[in-house]
């Protein structure tokens, strides 16, 4: 998940907007994303394979996928 070009940055913005539109409470979803990013930051301290993707971006992308594609979690 490396975001080097402009299209990928637009995708991140699109996914963020999608997450906010799906949510009925913007404050709640914002705190959920922040908490997940904070938790991932400290859990993934030893993992160096993907330093370019910030924890907040990864949290947003994961949460959008979980909400829009529940079959991912069902497995």
C-alpha positions as a Python dict, from the first residue, in 0.01 Angstrom:
ca = {
    (1, 'X'): (0, 0, 0),
    (2, 'X'): (244, 264, -109),
    (3, 'X'): (95, 593, -224),
    (4, 'X'): (339, 761, -455),
    (5, 'X'): (123, 906, -727),
    (6, 'X'): (-162, 1153, -743),
    (7, 'X'): (-427, 891, -824),
    (8, 'X'): (-358, 702, -503),
    (9, 'X'): (-381, 1022, -299),
    (10, 'X'): (-718, 1092, -460),
    (11, 'X'): (-823, 739, -367),
    (12, 'X'): (-737, 806, -2),
    (13, 'X'): (-942, 1126, -7),
    (14, 'X'): (-1231, 943, -174),
    (15, 'X'): (-1221, 664, 85),
    (16, 'X'): (-1215, 918, 368),
    (17, 'X'): (-1519, 1095, 228),
    (18, 'X'): (-1691, 760, 180),
    (19, 'X'): (-1628, 668, 543),
    (20, 'X'): (-1770, 999, 665),
    (21, 'X'): (-2079, 967, 442),
    (22, 'X'): (-2151, 612, 562),
    (23, 'X'): (-2125, 708, 926),
    (24, 'X'): (-2427, 849, 1106),
    (25, 'X'): (-2201, 1021, 1361),
    (26, 'X'): (-1890, 1198, 1231),
    (27, 'X'): (-1744, 1248, 1578),
    (28, 'X'): (-1776, 878, 1664),
    (29, 'X'): (-1617, 757, 1340),
    (30, 'X'): (-1336, 1012, 1377),
    (31, 'X'): (-1253, 890, 1725),
    (32, 'X'): (-1275, 527, 1610),
    (33, 'X'): (-1028, 595, 1328),
    (34, 'X'): (-795, 784, 1563),
    (35, 'X'): (-803, 507, 1824),
    (36, 'X'): (-736, 238, 1566),
    (37, 'X'): (-446, 436, 1419),
    (38, 'X'): (-299, 494, 1763),
    (39, 'X'): (-329, 126, 1850),
    (40, 'X'): (-172, 19, 1519),
    (41, 'X'): (112, 265, 1563),
    (42, 'X'): (220, 98, 1884),
    (43, 'X'): (140, -258, 1775),
    (44, 'X'): (341, -227, 1453),
    (45, 'X'): (655, -69, 1600),
    (46, 'X'): (870, -362, 1492),
    (47, 'X'): (722, -392, 1143),
    (48, 'X'): (926, -191, 895),
    (49, 'X'): (788, -322, 567),
    (50, 'X'): (556, -29, 499),
    (51, 'X'): (684, 293, 649),
    (52, 'X'): (528, 516, 382),
    (53, 'X'): (171, 443, 484),
    (54, 'X'): (87, 630, 800),
    (55, 'X'): (-123, 451, 1063),
    (56, 'X'): (-409, 697, 1017),
    (57, 'X'): (-430, 624, 643),
    (58, 'X'): (-416, 252, 703),
    (59, 'X'): (-692, 280, 967),
    (60, 'X'): (-917, 476, 729),
    (61, 'X'): (-870, 227, 447),
    (62, 'X'): (-930, -71, 675),
    (63, 'X'): (-1244, 76, 826),
    (64, 'X'): (-1394, 164, 488),
    (65, 'X'): (-1328, -189, 367),
    (66, 'X'): (-1483, -338, 681),
    (67, 'X'): (-1797, -129, 646),
    (68, 'X'): (-1845, -155, 269),
    (69, 'X'): (-1733, -517, 234),
    (70, 'X'): (-1851, -710, 542),
    (71, 'X'): (-1763, -1040, 376),
    (72, 'X'): (-1396, -958, 446),
    (73, 'X'): (-1459, -986, 820),
    (74, 'X'): (-1687, -1290, 790),
    (75, 'X'): (-1400, -1512, 673),
}
